Amino acid sequence: MDSLKTALQQLQTNTKEIYEEAIRILIKIADNVIKAPTNSKVRLLQKSNLTLSTKILNVSGGLECLKLMGFLEDGSVWVLPPSVSVVSLQMFRNALSQELNTNVFAQLIQDEPSGSSSDSSIEPEPSKGAIPKVSESAKSANDTISDRKLLHDVPLVVLPPMKYLFTNPFLNEVELAFHTALSYADKDLQNRALAVIPKLKLENNAQNRLRKLQETAKEAKVSDFDYTLDDFLLPEVLDWFKNEFFKWVDSPDCQYCNGNTFFAHMSDDPSLLIHTNRVEMHKCHSCHRLTPFPRYNDVNILLLTRCGRCGEWANTFTLICCAMGWDARLIVDQTDHVWTEVFMHSQKRWLHCDPCENVCDTPLMYENGWGKQVSYVIAYSSEEVQDVTWRYSSNHKTVLRRRTKCTEKELVDALIKLRNERQRSSSKARVDYLTKRVLLELVELMCEKKASDKEKQGRTSGSELWRLMRGEIQPKIDSYVFVFKGNETETVRYSAALDKYECAKKDGSVSSVNGWHAGAFNMTGIFRKEEKDWKMVYLARAEGTDFGVISWKFEVEDATQVIDVVDVKLEHKLYENGKVEVTIESNATTIKMPENTVEFRTTAVSGSRFIVITARLSGGKGDVAWQHAQLFRQTSSSSDFAFIVKCSFKPVH
């Protein structure tokens, strides 16, 4: 059978004890491989193993589940081929966990995901070498689990038809996000989310913390202690979500060799575009094969995959909070970040919660710690849509100047209309409550607040490389200097697509420096941008900055030689009123490269021992002004060099 749903239905025809034991053993088998994917021993199961034969192979639905995991029969053993990816196994394991938790046999694996002592007899079988070669007759694509098969059994979120009320593109984005937030009110979806939460464990932890604080308050004779269990439970849920449940993915591990990968391009393969229209393809550094990384929005799927970046994290965490019984909403920042807010009744206000960072109630961290210049920050729940930008800035007047997508009146009118339409079916008591809560929030949002020390800290989620690519942190610059021998024409060139400098000699020898910042002499507010949808790459100034500067230094090593002629090719792309200013400086003079010039030759620095080439990026309009001045823009697959410096030399006179 190739349907997980059908196999699980077969398992449920067994007694409760047989069913739950089979599920736990299958989870144990999957966990063994997930923990050590390159270990051949854990991919080999002997048919003679008593536990395997009596509790899986001879149980209705057990053999089918084993096949769906990817195991193939080969003589006296069952073998899991290397081609079965860890991602597929993780999804299968999560599906089993969710199935068990949503049925009457809940609590079996919430606190002990690797199984219990009753299935400890399923241990890796001894092996004398690599996984045995599977006979050709055993290789059946229909027997091997794939992400696509598993996803076909996932009950997707179904929303009612949507009709746009406005013509402004930005307001259309708001309408769509508000419509999508209806999914958070789906009771079946909330129950699926609740099934994967170790609620009892988290509540016990929160209760212990509350009790300790109550004792401390009593000893200190504090009379106005008004904290509730939820005040302590929310941080527990945040911590569990960040450290146990969800996984951050910059680039997935290679599905073939488990090696490191890097982004290559966006896929347009229809067979991969299942339940999503965005699938990234990542190339392995070792085996050079491609691994797909689907970017899912459907929370049913995310409860299984449990990985992604801030969009997947916040989407799933918002659902988790709703499943816990809290009023929660998804927060979308137009400068490219997403998080959650939870209404805390004890405090009568909305609390900022960023699951990626595992932080709570630090709303000014993005502006003060990350350096973001917010413009529109909108909150979406199943009942309300609200402009909460002002909670996330301590400089409201400056923010107002950045808001150009529509007039303030248009935005307010649109939000009121959308809220009223959504709440038409709500009871009068509920509408009155929501209205009162909105009014109280508006009063809070009018007050500018100063950032605390905690809110001045930088971002932690994502790898350093990923944060560098987004311009949220700056790379460490070691003031690199390209050294010329001085006795022949020498060339330095850079490709943004390859993200590599090459130093070419006249004799044909080439050395390289990897990383745009590794070859820079100095840099302020610059980052390398990858447009994955458009498959373009370039250098730009960091988002939210007024300008960015980068320079490169070239020096002659031979004391008897000096620079004679310099040829520069510096490709750049301008939009709106974006500006790129290029200077070439020596110890004696500084000259400007003519505007809108790509190639330039000069002898003005002739006789110098070194030169410094500096590019300053500025200008542009609106929220994406940083994008209106670009250096070295080229396709991601290009092998051309958009920056070339060629120097010839002459003897010192």
C-alpha positions in Angstrom: 0.0 0.0 0.0 1.2 3.5 -0.7 -1.2 5.5 1.4 -0.2 6.4 5.0 -3.8 7.1 5.8 -5.0 3.7 4.7 -2.1 2.0 6.6 -3.0 3.9 9.8 -6.6 2.9 9.4 -5.5 -0.7 9.2 -3.4 -0.3 12.4 -6.4 1.0 14.2 -8.3 -2.3 13.5 -5.9 -3.9 16.1 -6.5 -3.8 19.8 -5.4 -0.6 21.7 -2.3 -2.3 23.1 -1.1 -3.7 19.7 -1.9 -0.4 18.0 0.0 1.8 20.5 3.0 -0.6 20.7 3.3 -0.7 16.8 3.2 3.1 16.6 5.9 3.5 19.3 8.2 0.9 17.7 7.8 2.6 14.3 8.7 5.9 15.8 11.7 4.3 17.5 12.9 3.0 14.2 12.5 6.4 12.6 14.3 8.1 15.4 17.3 5.8 15.2 17.8 6.7 11.6 17.1 10.5 12.1 19.7 10.6 14.8 22.4 8.8 12.8 21.4 9.0 9.1 24.8 7.8 7.8 25.0 4.8 10.2 24.3 1.7 8.1 23.4 -0.3 11.2 20.3 1.6 12.0 19.0 1.2 8.4 19.1 -2.6 8.7 16.3 -4.7 10.3 16.5 -8.5 10.7 13.3 -10.4 10.0 14.4 -12.8 12.8 14.1 -10.0 15.4 11.3 -11.2 17.7 10.0 -7.7 18.4 9.9 -6.7 14.7 8.3 -9.9 13.5 5.6 -10.1 16.3 4.8 -6.4 16.7 5.2 -5.0 13.2 5.4 -7.6 10.4 2.6 -9.7 11.7 0.3 -6.8 12.7 -2.4 -5.5 10.4 -1.0 -2.3 8.9 2.5 -2.7 10.4 4.2 -4.0 7.3 2.5 -1.3 5.2 3.8 1.4 7.5 7.4 -0.1 7.3 7.2 0.0 3.5 6.0 3.6 3.5 8.9 4.6 5.7 11.0 3.4 2.7 12.2 0.0 3.9 12.8 -2.6 1.2 12.7 -6.4 1.6 16.0 -8.1 0.7 16.2 -11.8 1.7 16.3 -12.1 5.5 16.5 -8.4 6.2 14.6 -5.1 5.6 16.9 -2.3 4.3 16.4 1.4 4.3 18.3 2.7 1.2 20.4 5.9 1.4 18.1 7.5 -1.1 15.4 7.8 1.6 15.9 11.3 3.0 15.9 12.3 6.7 13.3 14.9 5.8 10.9 12.2 4.6 11.5 10.2 7.7 11.0 13.2 10.0 7.7 13.9 8.3 6.6 10.3 8.6 7.7 10.3 12.3 5.7 13.5 13.0 2.7 12.1 11.2 2.8 9.0 13.5 3.2 11.2 16.5 0.3 13.4 15.5 -1.9 10.4 14.7 -1.3 8.9 18.1 -1.9 12.1 20.0 -5.2 12.9 18.2 -6.6 9.5 19.0 -7.7 8.0 22.4 -4.1 6.8 23.0 -2.7 10.3 23.7 0.2 11.1 26.0 2.3 8.1 24.9 5.0 10.0 23.1 4.6 13.6 24.1 7.2 13.4 26.8 9.2 10.5 25.4 9.4 10.9 21.6 12.0 8.2 21.2 9.8 5.4 22.6 10.0 3.6 25.9 11.7 0.6 27.4 9.1 -1.7 26.0 10.5 -1.3 22.5 14.1 -1.2 23.5 14.6 -4.6 21.9 14.6 -2.9 18.5 18.3 -2.1 18.5 20.5 -1.6 15.4 21.6 -5.0 14.1 25.3 -5.7 13.8 26.7 -5.1 10.4 30.1 -5.9 8.8 30.1 -3.0 6.4 27.9 -0.8 4.4 24.2 -1.4 3.8 23.9 -4.6 1.8 23.1 -4.1 -1.9 19.3 -4.3 -2.4 18.3 -6.7 -5.2 16.8 -5.1 -8.2 13.5 -7.0 -7.6 13.2 -5.3 -4.3 13.5 -1.7 -5.7 10.0 -0.4 -6.0 9.2 3.3 -6.2 5.7 2.5 -5.0 7.0 1.1 -1.7 9.2 4.1 -0.8 7.8 7.0 1.1 8.1 10.4 -0.4 7.2 13.9 0.8 4.6 14.1 -1.9 2.8 10.9 -0.9 2.7 12.0 2.7 1.4 15.4 1.9 -1.4 14.0 -0.2 -2.9 12.6 3.1 -2.6 16.0 5.0 -6.0 17.7 5.5 -5.3 21.1 4.1 -6.9 24.3 5.4 -10.0 25.2 3.4 -11.0 28.9 3.5 -14.3 30.5 2.2 -14.1 32.3 -1.1 -12.6 35.8 -1.0 -13.7 39.0 -2.7 -11.4 42.0 -2.8 -12.9 45.3 -1.5 -10.2 47.7 -2.5 -8.0 48.5 -5.6 -4.9 49.7 -3.8 -2.2 46.9 -4.1 -1.0 47.3 -0.5 -4.6 47.1 0.8 -5.1 44.0 -1.3 -2.1 42.4 0.6 -3.8 43.4 3.9 -7.1 41.8 2.7 -5.4 38.6 1.7 -3.5 38.2 4.9 -6.6 39.0 7.0 -8.5 36.4 5.0 -5.8 33.8 5.5 -5.9 34.4 9.3 -9.4 32.7 9.3 -7.5 29.4 9.6 -6.5 30.2 13.2 -10.2 29.8 14.3 -10.6 26.3 12.7 -11.3 24.0 15.7 -10.1 20.9 13.9 -6.9 22.6 13.1 -6.5 23.8 16.7 -7.1 20.2 17.9 -4.4 19.0 15.7 -2.1 21.6 17.1 -3.1 20.9 20.6 -2.2 17.2 20.1 1.5 18.0 19.5 1.8 20.3 22.5 3.1 18.7 25.8 0.6 20.9 27.6 0.6 19.1 30.9 4.4 19.3 31.2 4.4 23.0 30.3 1.6 23.8 32.7 3.5 22.0 35.5 6.6 24.0 34.8 4.7 27.2 34.8 2.9 26.3 38.0 6.2 25.6 39.7 7.5 29.0 38.7 4.3 30.8 39.7 4.4 29.0 43.1 8.0 30.1 43.8 7.2 33.7 42.9 4.1 33.6 45.1 6.2 32.4 48.0 8.8 35.1 47.4 6.1 37.7 47.2 4.6 36.5 50.5 7.9 36.6 52.3 8.4 40.2 50.9 4.9 41.1 52.0 3.9 42.2 48.4 0.2 42.8 48.4 -0.5 43.6 44.8 0.6 40.3 43.3 -1.7 39.8 40.3 0.2 37.3 38.0 -1.7 34.3 36.6 -0.6 30.9 35.3 -0.8 32.2 31.8 1.9 34.8 32.5 4.3 31.9 33.2 2.9 29.5 30.7 3.4 31.7 27.6 7.3 31.8 28.1 7.2 28.0 28.6 5.4 27.5 25.3 7.8 29.9 23.6 10.8 28.1 24.9 9.4 24.6 24.0 8.6 25.8 20.5 12.0 27.3 19.9 14.2 24.6 21.5 12.2 21.4 21.0 9.5 21.7 18.4 10.5 23.8 15.5 13.8 23.8 13.5 15.4 26.8 11.7 16.5 26.1 8.2 18.8 28.3 6.1 19.7 25.5 3.7 18.5 21.9 4.2 21.0 19.1 4.5 21.5 17.2 1.3 18.9 14.5 0.9 21.5 12.2 -0.7 24.6 12.5 1.4 23.5 14.6 4.3 26.1 17.2 3.3 25.8 21.0 3.5 24.0 22.8 0.7 23.6 26.3 -0.7 20.7 28.0 -2.5 20.8 27.5 -6.3 17.5 28.6 -7.7 13.7 28.5 -7.4 12.1 25.4 -8.9 9.4 25.5 -11.6 9.0 21.7 -11.6 5.2 21.0 -11.3 6.0 17.7 -9.6 7.6 19.6 -6.7 5.1 22.5 -6.5 2.6 20.6 -4.2 0.6 22.7 -1.8 3.0 25.6 -2.4 4.1 27.7 -5.3 7.6 28.3 -3.8 10.2 25.6 -3.8 13.8 26.5 -3.3 16.5 24.2 -4.8 19.7 23.9 -2.8 22.9 22.4 -4.2 25.2 20.2 -2.2 28.8 21.3 -1.7 29.9 17.6 -1.7 27.9 15.6 -4.2 26.5 18.6 -6.2 23.0 17.2 -6.3 19.9 19.3 -5.7 17.7 19.1 -2.6 14.2 20.8 -2.7 13.1 23.0 0.2 9.4 23.8 -0.1 8.2 27.0 1.6 4.8 26.0 3.0 2.1 28.3 4.3 -0.5 25.7 5.2 -0.3 25.2 9.0 -1.5 21.6 8.7 1.6 20.8 6.7 3.9 22.8 9.0 2.7 20.8 12.0 4.3 17.9 10.3 7.4 19.4 8.7 8.2 21.6 11.7 10.9 23.6 10.0 11.5 26.8 8.0 12.3 30.4 8.6 10.4 33.3 10.3 7.3 32.9 8.1 6.8 29.3 9.0 7.8 29.8 12.6 5.3 32.6 13.3 2.5 31.1 11.3 2.7 27.8 13.3 3.4 29.5 16.7 0.3 31.7 16.2 -1.8 28.6 15.7 -0.2 26.9 18.7 -1.2 29.9 20.9 -4.8 29.8 19.6 -4.9 26.1 20.4 -3.8 27.0 23.9 -6.9 29.1 24.3 -5.3 32.5 23.9 -6.3 35.3 21.6 -3.3 35.4 19.3 -2.5 37.2 16.0 0.1 37.1 13.3 2.3 40.2 13.0 3.6 41.1 9.5 6.3 43.6 9.1 6.6 45.0 5.6 10.4 45.1 5.9 10.4 41.3 5.9 9.9 39.7 9.3 6.9 38.0 10.9 6.1 37.2 14.6 3.2 36.8 17.0 1.2 38.8 19.6 -0.7 37.2 22.4 -3.4 39.1 24.5 -2.6 38.6 28.2 -5.8 39.2 30.2 -3.9 39.7 33.5 -2.1 42.7 31.9 -4.9 43.8 29.7 -2.6 44.2 26.7 -1.1 42.5 23.7 2.4 41.0 24.3 5.0 40.8 21.5 6.3 37.2 21.1 9.0 36.3 18.6 9.3 32.5 18.5 12.5 32.6 16.3 14.3 34.6 19.0 12.4 33.1 22.0 11.7 36.6 23.4 8.6 38.1 24.8 7.5 41.7 25.3 10.5 43.4 23.6 8.7 45.1 20.7 11.4 47.8 20.1 14.1 45.2 19.5 13.7 45.3 15.7 14.2 49.1 15.4 16.9 49.4 18.1 18.6 46.0 18.0 18.3 44.9 14.4 18.5 48.3 12.8 15.2 47.9 11.0 13.3 51.0 9.8 9.7 49.9 10.2 7.0 51.4 8.1 3.9 49.2 8.2 3.4 46.5 10.9 0.0 44.9 10.7 -1.7 42.4 13.1 -4.0 39.7 11.7 -6.3 37.4 13.7 -9.5 35.6 12.7 -11.5 38.5 14.2 -9.5 41.6 13.9 -6.9 43.5 11.7 -5.0 46.3 13.3 -2.1 48.7 12.5 0.3 48.1 15.3 3.3 49.9 13.8 3.6 52.3 16.6 4.3 49.6 19.2 7.4 48.8 17.3 9.0 52.2 17.0 10.1 54.9 19.4 10.1 57.6 16.6 6.6 57.9 15.3 7.2 61.0 13.2 10.0 59.4 11.2 7.9 56.3 10.6 5.1 58.4 9.2 7.5 59.8 6.5 8.2 56.3 5.3 4.5 55.3 4.9 3.8 56.0 1.3 1.7 53.0 0.1 -1.6 54.7 0.8 -2.8 57.7 2.9 -3.3 57.2 6.6 -7.0 57.8 6.2 -7.3 55.2 3.5 -5.6 52.7 5.7 -7.7 53.5 8.8 -10.9 53.3 6.8 -9.9 50.0 5.2 -9.1 48.4 8.5 -12.4 49.5 10.0 -14.3 48.2 7.1 -12.6 44.9 7.1 -13.1 44.5 10.9 -16.8 45.4 10.6 -17.3 42.9 7.8 -15.6 40.1 9.7 -17.5 40.7 12.9 -20.9 40.8 11.4 -21.6 37.2 12.5 -20.3 37.7 16.0 -22.5 38.3 19.0 -23.1 41.8 20.2 -21.3 41.1 23.5 -18.2 39.9 21.6 -18.2 42.9 19.3 -18.5 45.2 22.2 -15.6 43.5 24.0 -13.4 43.6 20.9 -14.3 47.3 20.3 -13.4 48.2 23.9 -10.1 46.3 23.6 -9.2 48.1 20.3 -9.8 51.5 21.9 -7.6 50.6 24.9 -4.9 49.5 22.5 -5.1 52.6 20.4 -4.5 54.7 23.6 -1.4 52.5 24.3 -0.1 52.9 20.7 -0.2 56.7 20.9 2.6 56.7 23.5 6.2 56.5 22.3 8.4 54.3 24.5 12.2 54.1 24.8 14.1 50.9 24.1 15.4 48.9 27.0 18.9 47.4 27.1 17.4 44.0 26.1 15.7 45.6 23.1 19.0 46.9 21.8 20.4 43.4 21.2 20.9 42.1 17.7 19.2 39.1 16.0 20.1 35.6 17.0 17.9 33.4 14.7 19.4 32.1 11.5 23.1 31.5 10.7 25.5 34.4 10.6 25.7 34.1 6.8 21.9 34.3 6.5 21.8 37.4 8.7 24.7 38.9 6.7 22.7 38.3 3.5 19.8 40.2 4.9 21.9 43.1 6.1 20.9 42.6 9.7 24.4 42.3 11.0 27.7 43.5 9.5 30.6 41.2 8.6 33.9 41.5 10.3 36.3 43.3 8.0 40.0 42.6 8.1 40.9 45.4 5.6 42.1 43.1 2.9 44.7 44.4 0.5 45.3 43.0 -3.0 49.1 42.9 -3.5 50.5 43.2 -7.0 54.0 42.0 -7.8 54.5 44.9 -10.1 56.5 43.4 -12.9 53.6 42.6 -15.3 49.9 43.5 -15.9 47.7 42.1 -13.2 44.0 41.8 -12.9 41.6 41.5 -9.9 37.9 40.6 -10.7 34.8 39.9 -8.7 31.6 38.0 -9.5 28.5 38.5 -7.4 27.0 35.3 -8.6 30.0 33.3 -7.6 30.7 35.6 -4.7 34.4 35.3 -5.4 37.4 37.5 -6.3 40.0 36.2 -8.7 43.5 37.5 -9.0 44.8 36.8 -12.5 48.4 37.0 -13.6 49.7 37.5 -17.1 51.1 34.0 -17.1 47.5 32.6 -16.7 47.8 31.7 -13.0 44.7 32.5 -10.9 44.3 32.7 -7.1 40.9 33.5 -5.4 39.3 35.1 -2.4 35.9 33.8 -1.4 33.2 36.2 -0.1 32.5 39.7 -1.2 33.4 41.1 2.3 36.6 39.0 2.5 38.2 41.1 -0.3 37.0 44.5 0.9 39.4 47.0 2.5 36.6 48.9 4.2 32.8 48.7 4.4 29.8 50.4 6.0 26.2 49.3 5.6 26.7 47.0 2.6 25.3 43.5 2.1 25.0 40.9 -0.7 21.4 40.5 -1.8 20.0 37.3 -3.4 16.6 37.7 -5.2 15.6 34.1 -5.2 12.4 34.5 -7.1 14.1 36.6 -9.8 17.3 34.6 -9.6 19.4 37.8 -9.4 22.2 38.8 -7.0 24.0 42.0 -6.3 25.6 44.2 -3.6 23.3 46.9 -2.0 23.3 49.1 1.0 21.6 47.7 4.1 17.9 48.1 4.4 16.9 51.2 6.3 20.2 53.0 5.8 20.7 56.3 3.9 23.9 55.2 2.3 26.4 52.4 2.1 30.1 52.5 1.3 32.6 49.8 0.2 36.2 50.1 -0.8 39.0 47.9 -2.2 42.8 48.5 -1.8 45.5 47.5 -4.3 49.2 47.8 -3.5 52.5 47.2 -5.4 54.8 44.9 -3.6 58.0 45.6 -5.6 59.6 48.8 -4.2 61.2 49.5 -7.7 57.7 49.6 -9.4 54.7 51.9 -9.3 51.3 51.9 -10.9 51.1 53.3 -14.4 47.7 52.8 -15.9 44.5 51.7 -14.2 41.5 50.2 -16.0 38.2 49.8 -14.0 35.0 48.0 -15.0 32.3 48.5 -12.3 28.8 47.5 -13.4 26.0 49.0 -11.5 22.2 49.3 -11.8 20.1 52.4 -10.8 16.4 52.8 -10.2 14.4 55.9 -9.4 16.9 58.4 -8.1 19.4 55.9 -6.8 23.0 56.9 -7.0 26.4 55.2 -7.2 29.5 57.4 -6.8 32.9 55.9 -7.5 36.3 57.4 -6.6 39.9 56.2 -7.2 42.3 57.5 -4.6 46.1 57.3 -4.3 48.6 58.8 -1.9 48.7 62.0 -4.0 45.2 62.5 -5.6 41.6 61.5 -5.7 39.6 61.3 -8.9 35.9 60.6 -9.5 34.7 58.1 -12.0 32.2 59.8 -14.4 28.5 59.2 -13.6 26.7 56.5 -15.5 30.1 55.1 -16.6 30.8 51.4 -16.4 34.3 51.2 -17.8 37.0 53.8 -17.0 40.7 54.2 -17.7 43.0 56.6 -15.9 46.6 57.6 -15.6 45.9 60.2 -13.0 47.2 57.9 -10.3 50.4 57.1 -12.3 53.4 56.9 -10.0 51.5 55.7 -6.9 52.4 52.7 -4.8 48.7 52.0 -4.0 45.2 52.9 -5.0 41.8 52.6 -3.1 38.6 52.3 -5.2 35.5 53.4 -3.2 31.8 53.0 -4.2 29.2 55.0 -2.3 25.5 53.9 -2.7 22.7 56.3 -1.8 19.4 57.8 -3.0 16.2 55.9 -4.0 12.6 56.3 -3.0 10.2 54.7 -0.6 10.6 51.6 1.6 12.9 49.9 -1.0 15.2 52.9 -1.5 18.1 50.7 -0.5 17.4 48.6 -3.6 17.6 51.5 -6.0 21.4 51.5 -6.2 23.0 48.1 -6.9 26.5 47.0 -7.6 27.4 44.0 -9.8 23.8 42.9 -10.5 23.8 39.7 -12.4 21.8 36.4 -12.7 22.5 33.8 -10.0 23.8 31.4 -12.7 26.2 33.9 -14.3 29.9 33.2 -14.4 30.8 36.7 -15.6 32.8 39.2 -13.6 31.0 42.5 -13.0 33.9 44.2 -11.3 37.4 44.2 -12.9 40.5 46.2 -12.0 43.5 45.9 -14.3 46.8 47.6 -13.5 50.0 48.0 -15.4 53.2 49.2 -13.9 56.4 51.1 -14.6 59.8 51.6 -12.9 60.3 54.2 -10.2 62.0 57.2 -11.7 
